[in-house]
Amino acid sequence: MPASQPERVVLGIDAAWTAANPSGVALAARAGDVWRLVAVAASFEEFIALSGDDVESGRMSLVSAAARLAGRVPDLVAVDMPMMDAPIIARRAADNAINRAYAGRGAGTHSPTLDRPGAVGRALETALSAAGYPLATQEIRIPCRIEIYPHPALIELLGATYRLPYKAGNTGKYWPGRPLVERRRLLFGTWATIVAALDGVLTGSADLLALPPVDARGRSLKAFEDRLDAVVAAHAGAMALDGRARAFGDMASAVWVPVGANSPASLRPRTRHPAYEPL
């Protein structure tokens, strides 16, 4: 539990699009002007266990687990997953708006379909809505849930001109022809840069996001990546609560992106990140 009673609490979820994969979870709390990372986990079960709550009590025990860890229930839940109150069957206004602003910087969205996120997404949305978190697409009124997308959030956080090459499964695309040991070194360097930036806006991120060993296997790398994306979601949610995020979309769907320190997202330069090899 935080040293002082938090004024605001955000739950960030890196939601898996299929039932076979775990979802990362991060919890952030603000006291005064300082946002702090309270907890982070690579799955719902791991997060619930951190609080001492009953893992078998269901997904929305995430909310009670967050309350135990932070000292109050979340004001906002930020989810890395397409969300709408109506069934998602194709691209939405939110996807198109993000593409107009960020596709030139390598951060366009995947096209959601009836099956992806499908049943997993509908179940999570239904549970969050039932727990008292309606979808916010134009205005933040707590409590609520919002949709976020890590790639543009990281572009704005780091002031980058192109999408960060931080996905463990894509190193062969990022740096083709280079040996695995060099690709791993470049990946870990990107991760370290992201963690340092997050620590500047969410105190404690560096402590709770320790990089895995350099010889870690794929599962450990993916678990770290899920934790990292969950913390990015929590940061985006914190920015939205502070009035420092922009909604891309319409009344039915919107992706919330933190506003960069120097200019609105739509005015940022769109040149390529120098360390990135295009897909």
N, C-alpha and C positions, 0 to 999 in steps of 0.2 A: 504494500500500500504506500502511496506517495507520502513524503514527509509532512506536507500540508494538504488540507482539504482542497481538491481540485475544483475549479470553476467550470471547466468544460472537459468532456471526455469524448474521444473518438475511437471507434473500433474499425480497423481496416481489415478487409478480407480479400485475399488473392484467390478468388473462387475458381475451382477446377470446373471445366466444361463437361467432364464425364465423371461418372460415379466411381471409376476405377482409380482416380487420382486424388491425392489429398489437397486440401486448401489451406494456404498459409493464413495466419491471423496475427495482427499486431494491435496493441492498445497504447494510446497516447493520452496524456492528461495535461491540462494547462492550469498553472497556478500563477497568478499575476500575469506577467508578460512572457513567461517561459513555458514552452511546450516540452514535455519530457516523455521519452519512450518508457512505458511501464513494463511491458511484456511482449514477447514475440514467440511464435511457435510455427512449426511446419505443418500442423494439422489441427483440426478442431479438437481431436482427442488430447493432443499434447497441450493445447491451450487450456482446456478445461481442467486437465490434471494439475497445471500450474497453480490453479486456484484452490485445489482440494475439493472441487465439486464432483458430482457423480457423472462419470463419462457416459454412462448408459441412459442418462435422463433426457437425451435428445439434443438436436442442434441448437435450439434456442436457449439451452443452458449456457450458450456462449454469452448471452446478455447477463445472466446471473454471475457467471465466472468473471466477466469484465467488471461487474459491480464489486465483487469481492476484491479484485486486484487493484482497482482504481479508487474505491471508496464511494462510488456513485455509478448509476447506470449510464451508458453512453448517451450523449446528446445526438450523435450522428453516426451512421454506419456507412463507410465508404467501401464500395465493392468493385473490384476489377472484373466486370462481367456485364454484357449487355442486359439492360433492364427496361421493362415497360410494364404498364398496367394491362395492356392488351397482349395477346400472343405475338411473339416475334417470328415472322416467317421469311423476312428478306431484309435488305439494307434499310436503315432508318434515316431520318433527318440528322440524327446525331452522328452516324457514321459518315455521312456525306459532308457534314460541317467540319469534322475533324480532318477528313481527307483534303478539303480545300485549304485548310490552314497548315497541315503538317505532312501531307504526302510528299511534298517536295523536299522534306527533311527526313524521309525514310520512316515516318511514323503514321502511315495510313492504317486504317483499321481492317481487320478481317471481316468478311461478310458473315453475319449471324444467319442461321437458318432455323427451320422448325426443330431440327435435331441437335443443333449446337448453338446455345447451351441447352436447349430442349428441356427434358424432364428435370434435370439437375438444377437448372436455372429457375424453372417455375417453382420447384419445391423450396428453394432458398428464398425467393421473392415472397412466396405465400407465407412462409414462416416469419420473415421480417415484418411483413405487413401486419400479420396477426399479433406480433409483439409490440406494435405501436410505432412502426417506422415507415410512414408513407413515402413514396418516391417524390423527390424534389427535382424539378427540371428547369425552373426559372428563378426560384427564390428559395432561400434557406429559411425554413421555419422549423425549429426543433420541437420534438424529435423528428428525424427524417432519415432517409437513406439516399445516397447519391451514387451514380456510376462514375468511375474514374478509369483512366487508361495510363499505365505507367510510362510508356515511351514519351509522350508529350510532357508529362509531369516532370520527368527527368531532364528533358531538354530545357525546360524553364528553370528547374532547380539549379542546374549547372551552367546555365547560359550557353549551352552547346548549340552549334549550328546544324548538327545532324544527330540522328538517333544513336544512343550509346550502344556499343557492341558488348552486351553483358549476358546474353543467353548462352548457357553452357552447351546446349545441344547444337549451336550454330557456329562454333568456332571455325569449322572447316569452310564455311561460307564467308565469315568475316575475314579470315586470313588464309586464303587458299594456297596450297603448295608449301606451307610452312610446317615444320615438324610439330608433333603434339606438345612437346615440352615447351616450345616457344609460344604456341597458341595458348597453353595453360598459363604461362607467365603473363601474356597480354590480357587474358581474361581476368586474372587475379588483380592485375593493375587497375583495370576498369572497375572491378568490384571495390577495391580500396578507395578509389576516387569517389565513388557513389556513397560509400559508408561515411567518408569524411564529410561530404556535403550534407548528408542526412544528420550527422552529429551536430552540425552547425545550426540546424533548425529544430531538431528533436534531441535534446540533451539525453545522453545515455545510449544513443544508437551504436556508437563504437564499442561499448562494453557488451551490448546484447547481440551484436551482429559480428562476432568474431569469425574471420574467414576460416574455411575448412583447411585441413592439411593439403599441401600442394599435390600429394599423391592420392587424394581422396578419389573414391570411385563415383560413378555416375549418379547413384542414388543420393549420396551425400551432397554432391554438387547441386542436384535438383532441389533438395531440401533447403539448402542455403538460399537458392534462387527464389523459392517460394516465400521464405521469410523476408527476403529483401523486397519483393514485390508487395508483400503485406505492409511493410513499413512505409513504402512509397504511397500506398493507398491511405494509410493513416495520416501521412503528411499532407496529402491532397485534401483529405477531409478536414484537417486542422486549418488549412488555408481557406477552405470554403466557409468554415465557421467564423473565421476572422474577417470575412468579406474580401478575401484576396484571391479569389478564383473566379473563372469565367465559365459560363455554361455554353457549350456548343451544341445546338440542336433546336428543338421546338418544344411545344407544350407536352408532347407525348414522350419524347426521349431527349436526353441531354448527357453529354460527357463533361464533367467539371475538370478544368485544367487550372492549376495555380498560375497566377500572373507573374511573369518575370519581374525582376527588380527594376529594370531599366525602361521597359516598354511593353505595350500590350502584345499578346502572343501573335496577333495578325500582322504586326509590324516588324517582327524579328527577322533577321537575315536568314536566307534559306540555302546557304552554301553547304557543301558536304563536310562532315566531320573528318579531319585529316587522318585519324587512326582507323578509319572504317573502309573496308573494301565492299563496294555495293553488291547486293545479291544478284 
